[in-house]
């Protein structure tokens, strides 16, 4: 599980860099899609972090 969490964190950082690169290239649709993916990954990271309780929605 810890290894999976680290992979998610790495993927999140990579997407951050892609978003920054895409913004400067003027690719708004790609940026929107990447931000959605980044948010999904961030939510999953939060769920998996030790000591975190998921809040029912």
C-alpha atoms as an extended CHARMM CRD file, in Angstrom:
* protein
*
        57  EXT
         1         1  UNK       CA              0.0000000000        0.0000000000        0.0000000000  PROA      1               0.0000000000
         2         2  UNK       CA              2.8160000000        2.4310000000        0.8550000000  PROA      2               0.0000000000
         3         3  UNK       CA              4.4290000000        1.7570000000       -2.5270000000  PROA      3               0.0000000000
         4         4  UNK       CA              1.0990000000        2.4220000000       -4.2500000000  PROA      4               0.0000000000
         5         5  UNK       CA              0.7530000000        5.7100000000       -2.3620000000  PROA      5               0.0000000000
         6         6  UNK       CA              4.2420000000        6.7780000000       -3.4430000000  PROA      6               0.0000000000
         7         7  UNK       CA              3.3950000000        5.9690000000       -7.0700000000  PROA      7               0.0000000000
         8         8  UNK       CA              0.2600000000        8.0980000000       -6.8300000000  PROA      8               0.0000000000
         9         9  UNK       CA              2.2320000000       10.9960000000       -5.3500000000  PROA      9               0.0000000000
        10        10  UNK       CA              4.8040000000       10.7370000000       -8.1330000000  PROA      10              0.0000000000
        11        11  UNK       CA              2.0630000000       10.6720000000      -10.7590000000  PROA      11              0.0000000000
        12        12  UNK       CA              0.4790000000       13.7470000000       -9.1510000000  PROA      12              0.0000000000
        13        13  UNK       CA              3.7790000000       15.6580000000       -9.3680000000  PROA      13              0.0000000000
        14        14  UNK       CA              4.2420000000       14.6410000000      -13.0060000000  PROA      14              0.0000000000
        15        15  UNK       CA              0.7700000000       15.8600000000      -13.8960000000  PROA      15              0.0000000000
        16        16  UNK       CA              1.5480000000       19.1640000000      -12.1400000000  PROA      16              0.0000000000
        17        17  UNK       CA              4.5300000000       19.5990000000      -14.4390000000  PROA      17              0.0000000000
        18        18  UNK       CA              2.4410000000       18.6700000000      -17.4890000000  PROA      18              0.0000000000
        19        19  UNK       CA             -0.1640000000       21.2560000000      -16.5120000000  PROA      19              0.0000000000
        20        20  UNK       CA              2.5030000000       23.9390000000      -16.1950000000  PROA      20              0.0000000000
        21        21  UNK       CA              3.9440000000       23.0140000000      -19.5870000000  PROA      21              0.0000000000
        22        22  UNK       CA              0.5300000000       22.8910000000      -21.2550000000  PROA      22              0.0000000000
        23        23  UNK       CA             -0.4970000000       26.2770000000      -19.8360000000  PROA      23              0.0000000000
        24        24  UNK       CA              2.4570000000       27.9480000000      -21.4790000000  PROA      24              0.0000000000
        25        25  UNK       CA              1.6600000000       26.1900000000      -24.7520000000  PROA      25              0.0000000000
        26        26  UNK       CA             -1.9540000000       27.4400000000      -24.6740000000  PROA      26              0.0000000000
        27        27  UNK       CA             -3.6820000000       24.0510000000      -24.5430000000  PROA      27              0.0000000000
        28        28  UNK       CA             -6.7370000000       24.8780000000      -22.4180000000  PROA      28              0.0000000000
        29        29  UNK       CA             -8.6870000000       21.6530000000      -23.0620000000  PROA      29              0.0000000000
        30        30  UNK       CA             -5.6730000000       19.5210000000      -22.2020000000  PROA      30              0.0000000000
        31        31  UNK       CA             -5.0990000000       21.5440000000      -19.0290000000  PROA      31              0.0000000000
        32        32  UNK       CA             -8.7350000000       21.0230000000      -17.9540000000  PROA      32              0.0000000000
        33        33  UNK       CA             -8.4670000000       17.2680000000      -18.4990000000  PROA      33              0.0000000000
        34        34  UNK       CA             -5.1620000000       17.0730000000      -16.6210000000  PROA      34              0.0000000000
        35        35  UNK       CA             -6.5890000000       19.0470000000      -13.7090000000  PROA      35              0.0000000000
        36        36  UNK       CA             -9.5040000000       16.6060000000      -13.4420000000  PROA      36              0.0000000000
        37        37  UNK       CA             -7.1060000000       13.6670000000      -13.3800000000  PROA      37              0.0000000000
        38        38  UNK       CA             -4.8720000000       15.4250000000      -10.8510000000  PROA      38              0.0000000000
        39        39  UNK       CA             -7.8450000000       16.0280000000       -8.5560000000  PROA      39              0.0000000000
        40        40  UNK       CA             -8.8820000000       12.3620000000       -8.7430000000  PROA      40              0.0000000000
        41        41  UNK       CA             -5.3510000000       11.2970000000       -7.8400000000  PROA      41              0.0000000000
        42        42  UNK       CA             -5.2000000000       13.8160000000       -4.9830000000  PROA      42              0.0000000000
        43        43  UNK       CA             -8.4970000000       12.4870000000       -3.5980000000  PROA      43              0.0000000000
        44        44  UNK       CA             -7.1630000000        8.9290000000       -3.7650000000  PROA      44              0.0000000000
        45        45  UNK       CA             -3.9100000000        9.9530000000       -2.0320000000  PROA      45              0.0000000000
        46        46  UNK       CA             -5.9260000000       11.5880000000        0.7530000000  PROA      46              0.0000000000
        47        47  UNK       CA             -7.9990000000        8.4170000000        1.1880000000  PROA      47              0.0000000000
        48        48  UNK       CA             -4.9020000000        6.2410000000        1.4680000000  PROA      48              0.0000000000
        49        49  UNK       CA             -2.7900000000        8.3820000000        3.7810000000  PROA      49              0.0000000000
        50        50  UNK       CA             -2.3730000000        6.8880000000        7.2460000000  PROA      50              0.0000000000
        51        51  UNK       CA             -4.4210000000        8.5620000000        9.9510000000  PROA      51              0.0000000000
        52        52  UNK       CA             -6.8880000000        9.9960000000        7.4630000000  PROA      52              0.0000000000
        53        53  UNK       CA            -10.5500000000        9.1650000000        7.6820000000  PROA      53              0.0000000000
        54        54  UNK       CA            -12.6440000000        9.5170000000        4.5760000000  PROA      54              0.0000000000
        55        55  UNK       CA            -15.6320000000       11.7990000000        4.9520000000  PROA      55              0.0000000000
        56        56  UNK       CA            -18.8870000000       10.4160000000        3.5510000000  PROA      56              0.0000000000
        57        57  UNK       CA            -20.3500000000       12.5400000000        0.7770000000  PROA      57              0.0000000000
